[in-house]
Amino acid sequence: MNLNTSKPSAASRSIRLYAIAGAGTLAEAVQGA
């Protein structure tokens, strides 16, 4: 994994988006329970 790139890779951005979406879904599930 190369951390010296000037811009974030599409993979890391996608992982971050999926993590945020997953956290939001978990929060909604907990609130609805």
Secondary structure as GFF3:
##gff-version 3
##sequence-region A 1 33
A	DSSP	alpha_helix	10	32	.	.	.	ID=ss1
###
